[in-house]
Amino acid sequence: MPLEMIDSYPIDTIKNKDKYNLIKKYGLTQFDSGTYTIPRQKIIITDKTFLTDSLKVEVNTIVVDTTKQGLYDIKPIIEVKEIGSDWWKYLLYTLLALAIIGGLLYWFIWRKKPLTEAEQIALLPPYDRAKLALKKLDEAHYLENEAIKDYYSELTFIIRKYLDEKVYDRALESTTDELISRLNLLKEGNQIDISKEDIRNLESILKRADLVKFAKSAPDIELAKLDRNTIDIEIDHVKKALPEPSEEEKLLDAKYKEALERKAKRKKIILTVAICVFLLLATITGFSIKYGFSYVKDTIIGHDTKELLEGEWVTSEYGFPPITISTPEVLKRFEVTIPDDYQGKMKLTTFGFEKIGQFTLLVSTSTLAQAQDSLDINNAIEGNLKTLESQGARNILTQNDKFSTPNGADGVKTSGTMQYPLPGTQNFIDGKYVLLSFVANNQIIQQVTIAWRQNDVYADDMVERILNSVELKKAEE
């Protein structure tokens, strides 16, 4: 002051015979013309302190040739829109990722896919499926290739499958004799209206097929074709012989189909949820590996001091002489009761903000009514610690260190640990605190008090950022 420093250049070292010259340069600026004095500057070399000479600086106005450079009025203040954050980009990326995942889930799981030929055949009624199987048997050209065994295997499977679904549910695993015996029992019990001749035809073809498959018999191809046509006819006869399904059977069949649809839908839901949970866990695991699990957990669930640390910070001046400090929120004026011993002797101005049970920040300026020959800063520190005790803090441990602000103001940093009560409960919290104390002159003491929970990494970062931002100005400035 009164010039503003715009840059601080690295120290330049020049060897001069058996000595070294250390040259430190600063860039200064001043927009108002006039004569200014740069006060003496303090230089600390090891434990010794030196002072430079003061410098007189004249700032002249710039001569403007109005014939070449016109003069214009000062432009009025215009409103500038605040530049927003990039939150919308992250929202856009999130929506895009969700859209891609949703599209993939729809395409591979929920989309109604076209049925394959096998699926379409499986949905046909048993009678139509048997007729279609006979048609495909003709297209297989087994007889042209003299594959009699394969031909009869397919042919008997068709009729057994049809009987298994419509007449006797063990037709596929029964022997020929067992199957024919069962058909005769069903006929005698009037459960199926099939003729004796139909049963004999089926028995003849099934036994011939057994001879082909197990005894290597080789019937004539024309006989094989005749057996195929007989099976075709017998399928029609069996269909006619079957009683019409009752309304109860139709209802049971409809309920069965509904149950199958519900089962398929439930399977899709379970698969979708499983995929979403897997993607969520994979995402959390990936971010946890990169940023740490605690950071990810606090980001998802929320954490008071993390939100303060990553929010919009404010740099402002408080009190007189002003204390410049950066804080996560604007500090508000607090009305603090002055102890009886100091009533009428001192004026106290306090600004601060508090996140109950998490973080407290106070900036106070104490101005004595009369100047003192010398102010003992230790008394101010002791008084602040007693205030903490009166508010319920206990087990306070202290450590005093020298502290200097970036603009060269010297003070005392008192730090340590304590236990303070959690408001509204009987519980105590392990906490930490920092107290900065400065003597502005023989009449003013300035203090910055910060208290926060132990093991809170976000609060630790906040405190470091706040301490690095503290600057003081002298009362005459």
Residue pairs with C-beta under 8 A, 6 or more apart in sequence:
1 39
1 473
1 477
2 30
2 36
2 37
3 28
3 29
3 30
3 36
3 38
3 57
4 28
4 29
4 30
5 26
5 27
5 28
6 27
6 28
6 29
7 26
7 27
8 26
8 27
9 24
9 25
9 26
9 27
11 22
11 23
11 24
12 22
12 23
12 24
12 25
13 20
13 21
13 22
13 23
14 20
14 21
14 23
15 21
28 38
28 57
30 36
30 57
30 59
32 59
33 59
33 60
33 61
34 58
34 59
35 56
35 57
35 58
35 59
36 56
36 57
36 58
36 59
37 54
37 55
37 56
37 57
38 54
38 55
38 56
38 57
39 54
40 51
40 52
40 53
40 54
41 51
41 52
42 49
42 50
42 51
42 408
43 49
43 50
43 51
43 52
44 50
64 71
101 276
101 279
105 272
105 275
109 268
109 271
109 272
110 268
110 272
115 123
121 129
121 132
122 129
124 132
126 161
126 162
126 165
126 166
127 162
127 166
127 235
127 239
129 161
129 162
130 158
130 159
130 161
130 162
130 235
131 232
131 235
133 154
133 158
133 161
134 158
134 228
134 231
134 232
134 235
137 151
137 154
137 155
137 158
137 228
138 228
140 150
140 151
140 154
142 148
142 150
142 151
142 154
143 151
143 221
143 224
143 225
146 221
148 212
148 218
148 219
148 221
148 224
149 212
149 213
151 224
152 208
152 209
152 212
152 213
152 224
152 227
153 209
153 213
155 205
155 209
155 227
155 228
155 231
156 205
156 206
156 209
157 172
158 231
159 202
159 205
159 206
159 231
159 234
159 235
160 171
160 172
160 179
161 171
161 172
162 235
162 238
163 171
163 179
163 183
163 238
164 170
164 171
164 172
166 238
166 239
166 242
167 183
167 186
167 192
167 238
167 242
168 174
168 179
168 182
168 183
168 186
170 182
171 179
171 182
174 182
176 203
176 206
176 207
176 210
179 206
180 199
180 202
180 203
180 206
183 192
183 194
183 199
183 202
184 199
186 192
186 194
187 193
187 194
187 196
187 199
192 238
192 241
192 242
193 240
193 241
193 243
194 237
194 238
194 241
195 237
198 234
198 237
198 238
198 241
201 230
201 234
202 234
205 227
205 230
205 231
208 217
208 219
208 223
208 227
211 217
212 218
212 219
245 253
284 296
284 300
287 296
288 296
294 457
295 306
298 306
298 458
299 306
303 458
304 355
304 358
304 359
305 355
305 358
305 359
305 452
305 456
305 458
305 459
305 462
306 458
308 328
308 329
308 355
308 359
308 458
308 462
309 328
309 458
309 459
309 461
309 462
309 465
311 328
311 329
313 326
313 327
313 328
313 465
314 326
314 327
314 328
314 329
314 330
315 324
315 325
315 326
315 327
315 469
316 324
316 325
316 327
316 330
316 331
317 323
317 324
318 325
318 331
318 351
318 363
318 365
319 349
319 351
319 363
319 364
319 365
319 446
320 349
320 365
320 475
321 365
321 440
321 444
321 446
321 472
321 473
321 474
321 475
321 477
322 472
322 473
323 363
323 365
323 446
323 448
323 470
323 471
323 472
324 469
324 470
324 471
324 472
324 473
325 331
325 363
325 448
325 466
325 469
325 470
325 471
326 465
326 466
326 469
327 353
327 361
327 466
328 353
328 462
329 353
330 353
331 351
331 352
331 353
331 361
331 363
332 351
332 352
332 353
333 349
333 350
333 351
334 350
334 351
334 352
334 362
335 350
336 348
336 350
336 364
338 346
338 348
339 383
344 369
345 368
345 369
345 370
346 366
346 367
346 368
346 369
347 366
347 367
347 369
348 364
348 365
348 366
348 367
349 364
349 365
349 367
350 362
350 363
350 364
350 365
351 362
351 363
351 364
352 360
352 361
352 362
352 363
352 449
353 360
353 361
354 360
354 361
356 423
357 422
357 423
357 429
357 453
358 452
358 453
358 456
358 459
359 450
359 451
359 452
359 453
359 459
359 462
360 449
360 450
360 451
360 452
361 448
361 449
361 450
361 466
362 447
362 448
362 449
362 450
363 446
363 447
363 448
363 449
364 446
364 447
364 448
364 449
365 444
365 445
365 446
365 447
366 380
366 444
366 445
366 446
366 447
367 443
367 444
368 375
368 443
368 444
370 443
371 441
371 442
371 443
372 442
372 443
373 442
374 442
375 439
375 442
375 443
375 445
377 411
377 412
377 437
377 438
377 439
377 445
380 437
380 445
380 447
381 400
381 412
381 414
381 435
381 437
384 414
384 435
384 437
384 447
384 449
385 396
385 398
385 414
385 435
388 396
388 418
388 420
388 433
388 451
389 396
391 420
392 420
392 421
393 418
393 419
393 420
393 421
393 431
394 418
394 419
394 420
394 428
395 417
395 418
395 419
396 416
396 417
396 418
396 433
397 416
397 417
397 418
398 414
398 415
398 416
399 414
399 415
399 416
400 412
400 413
400 414
401 412
401 413
401 415
402 410
402 411
402 412
402 413
403 410
403 411
403 412
403 413
403 436
404 410
404 411
405 411
405 470
405 471
405 472
406 468
406 471
407 471
407 472
407 473
409 438
409 471
409 472
410 438
411 436
411 437
411 438
411 439
412 436
412 437
412 438
413 434
413 435
413 436
414 434
414 435
414 436
414 437
415 432
415 433
415 434
415 435
416 432
416 433
417 430
417 431
417 432
417 433
417 454
418 431
418 432
418 433
418 451
419 428
419 429
419 430
419 431
420 428
420 429
420 431
420 451
421 427
421 428
421 429
422 428
422 429
429 453
430 453
430 454
430 455
431 451
431 452
431 453
431 454
432 451
432 452
432 453
432 454
433 449
433 450
433 451
433 452
434 448
434 449
434 450
434 463
434 467
435 447
435 448
435 449
435 450
436 447
436 448
436 449
436 467
436 470
437 445
437 446
437 447
438 445
438 446
438 447
438 472
439 445
439 446
440 446
440 472
440 474
440 475
441 474
441 475
444 475
446 472
448 466
448 470
450 463
450 466
452 459
452 460
452 462
452 463
453 459
